[in-house]
């Protein structure tokens, strides 16, 4: 198997990197994330112009028809630059749910074309109070076209123009509904996360929605969640790579007792441990992306990848802060922002303990385990 990027993927990476790095240094990033929106409309328009927003959609819906490998390439650049634009939460996840639903092509085309063009923003309203990955109660109900319930954690729900809402039908099955945010039956309370992202608690009170799925939507939701896990893993690898590079550069330039910190063997050994953790994470991220590309990925495959990402993120983040010393904890220096983002990702769609439990519960699915 060839693990090198193709020429097209390399061009995609370079194009996205140029757009994001041209815009964001630590001062600009802090200024943008401190605004009420928390990201840049200018950058969003640039991403729309080069086709990144429609990357994963079919060409008939205004997209590029790209696969999971290309999405991982893009998310790696988002992680490396800490770009706050809501590509995953406002376009990819809700867009794929719509595209894979039973909705009419006319409905799909209308919404997905607007998402790909940067004209509208969406959000997946799924999490409710008391939920703990991978179990979701879904107490929100649907009666006809009326949707009622409270979604407590809706990432980017503060700026969404339309919601994809999971709701339970009278017969107990789960459906997806498309609900416009600009109606009296929708109320939201915005919140800000420690990594300077945004979201909202959204209350639906007999909100009018369009049903997207006629059969139970659980399989569609799980399949898109695996894609989201893969994208988050790729973003983490991008952030970990940048964190390691910054730490190594700091060890080479910062002097103690008249010599660079890199001259101290104990610190170089710890940097080597960071490198090993990064390679393990990158390998598992590639494994998950490759499994998605060949159609063999499932929730267990995603848990294998995410578990290593969680473990590597924790080690690299802690060591990066420790070896930078006090400056690593300041808002003016970027390393703390990378660690904050890595921490947030490790708690999205299950932390390390949750994935260990998920994998442990499935041990009986195999006839024999070998240790080599």
Number of C-alpha atoms within 10 A of each C-alpha: 4 5 8 8 14 10 9 10 16 13 12 19 19 15 16 21 18 12 15 21 15 11 15 18 14 16 12 11 20 18 12 18 19 13 11 11 15 21 22 18 12 10 18 18 15 17 22 18 14 15 17 24 30 29 23 24 23 16 13 13 21 21 20 17 14 15 14 21 20 22 24 24 21 25 27 26 26 24 24 22 23 24 22 20 21 23 20 19 21 26 26 27 22 25 29 19 23 25 22 16 22 16 18 12 13 10 14 20 17 12 20 31 21 19 26 27 20 22 14 17 24 30 28 26 28 24 23 20 14 10 14 13 15 12 9 13 14 20 18 21 21 25 13 13 14 18 29 21 21 23 24 20 20 24 27 27 28 21 22 21 16 22 25 24 29 26 26 22 18 11 6 11 13 23 23 33 25 24 25 18 23 11 11 11 17 21 17 19 12 17 17 15 12 11 19 18 20 23 22 22 22 23 20 23 16 18 20 23 20 18 22 23 19 13 13 15 21 13 11 17 21 15 17 18 18 22 24 21 24 32 26 25 33 31 28 35 30 26 29 32 21 18 27 21 15 16 22 20 12 17 21 14 12 13 13 12 6 7 12 14 20 20 13 12 10 11 16 15 12 16 22 14 16 25 18 14 21 26 15 18 26 23 17 24 28 19 18 29 29 18 17 21 13 9 9 10 19 16 17 14 20 25 25 19 24 30 23 23 30 23 18 27 28 19 16 27 24 14 20 27 19 14 18 19 11 9 15 19 16 12 13 13 14 20 24 22 24 26 25 15 22 28 19 16 22 23 13 13 18 20 20 19 11 17 24 15 11 18 16 10 10 10 11 9 7 7 6 7 8 4 3 3
